[in-house]
Structure formats: structure tokens, C-alpha cells
Amino acid sequence: LVPQVLKSCTEFIEKHGIVDGIYRLSGIASNIQKLRHEFDSEQIPDLTKDIYIQDIHCVGSLCKLYFRELPNPLLTYQLYEKFS
């Protein structure tokens, strides 16, 4: 099951985010926090709002933040040796 935050953000990035450095550059912190708050309150935010279109990097930054805050990494500790 893919979390809604990842589903919404990746669909938006695939549609609107074909820019250099979409995951390399950071978005504006206040926009990232606003977007995070909307997802945390179990709303599905309208990512086509000007605030997100103009700062598309905040959507990519939210994805990175989600993965960073997972309790266990996607590449699990048990399998780390095999991956490296």
C-alpha cells in the first residue's frame, strides 16, 4: 500500500515536475511545512495551487522528508550488506 502523500506527490511531479534538479533542490521551508500539515490533517491538498506550481521543489522536498522520517529505512538494516 502506497501512502497517499507519496502517491499524490509523485503523480504531481510526473505531470508538472520535469525540471532540472527536482529532487536535488529544496523547496521553500514554509511551503513544505504547509503541504505537510495539509497531508497530516488527512486532507489531500490541491497541488495545482499557484503556491505549489511556483515552488514545485517543495513537493519533491516533502517526498524526501517522508522517506527520511520513516522509522526503518527502505533498504533495511538486515539487507544493507546485500545492497552494498
WOPE-V427318 format. One record per residue. N is the residue number from 1. PSI is psi as a letter, one per 30 degrees, with the letter a starting at -180 (none if undefined). OMEGA is omega in whole degrees, 0 to 359 (NA if undefined). D_CENTER is the distance of its C-alpha to the mean C-alpha in Angstrom with 2 decimals. Layout:
BEGIN
n | psi | omega | d_center
N | PSI | OMEGA | D_CENTER
N | PSI | OMEGA | D_CENTER
END
This chain:
BEGIN
n | psi | omega | d_center
1 | k | 180 | 16.28
2 | k | 179 | 12.60
3 | k | 183 | 10.88
4 | e | 181 | 10.51
5 | e | 180 | 7.03
6 | e | 179 | 6.10
7 | e | 181 | 9.14
8 | e | 183 | 8.72
9 | e | 182 | 5.59
10 | e | 176 | 7.31
11 | e | 179 | 10.55
12 | e | 181 | 9.99
13 | e | 178 | 9.14
14 | e | 182 | 12.11
15 | e | 188 | 14.21
16 | f | 192 | 13.70
17 | g | 179 | 11.90
18 | i | 178 | 14.84
19 | l | 178 | 15.29
20 | k | 173 | 16.16
21 | g | 184 | 13.78
22 | e | 179 | 10.49
23 | f | 181 | 8.88
24 | e | 181 | 12.03
25 | k | 180 | 12.28
26 | k | 174 | 10.75
27 | l | 177 | 10.43
28 | k | 187 | 13.04
29 | e | 181 | 12.77
30 | e | 177 | 14.31
31 | e | 178 | 11.95
32 | e | 181 | 8.89
33 | e | 178 | 11.32
34 | e | 180 | 12.57
35 | e | 178 | 9.46
36 | e | 179 | 8.96
37 | e | 179 | 12.70
38 | e | 178 | 12.78
39 | e | 180 | 10.74
40 | f | 179 | 12.84
41 | g | 175 | 15.92
42 | g | 171 | 15.34
43 | l | 171 | 15.19
44 | j | 185 | 13.24
45 | l | 176 | 12.77
46 | j | 183 | 14.25
47 | f | 179 | 11.69
48 | g | 175 | 14.88
49 | k | 181 | 16.13
50 | e | 183 | 17.35
51 | e | 181 | 15.32
52 | e | 177 | 12.02
53 | e | 181 | 14.04
54 | f | 178 | 15.70
55 | i | 184 | 12.71
56 | f | 180 | 10.36
57 | f | 178 | 9.01
58 | f | 178 | 7.59
59 | e | 176 | 5.03
60 | e | 179 | 4.43
61 | e | 178 | 5.17
62 | e | 176 | 3.26
63 | e | 180 | 1.73
64 | e | 179 | 5.23
65 | e | 179 | 6.45
66 | e | 181 | 6.27
67 | e | 179 | 8.13
68 | e | 185 | 10.26
69 | g | 176 | 11.43
70 | k | 180 | 12.59
71 | e | 176 | 16.38
72 | k | 181 | 17.15
73 | l | 176 | 15.53
74 | e | 174 | 14.90
75 | j | 190 | 17.87
76 | l | 179 | 20.14
77 | e | 182 | 22.77
78 | e | 183 | 25.49
79 | g | 185 | 24.47
80 | e | 181 | 23.56
81 | e | 180 | 27.03
82 | e | 180 | 26.86
83 | e | 182 | 23.57
84 | none | NA | 24.97
END
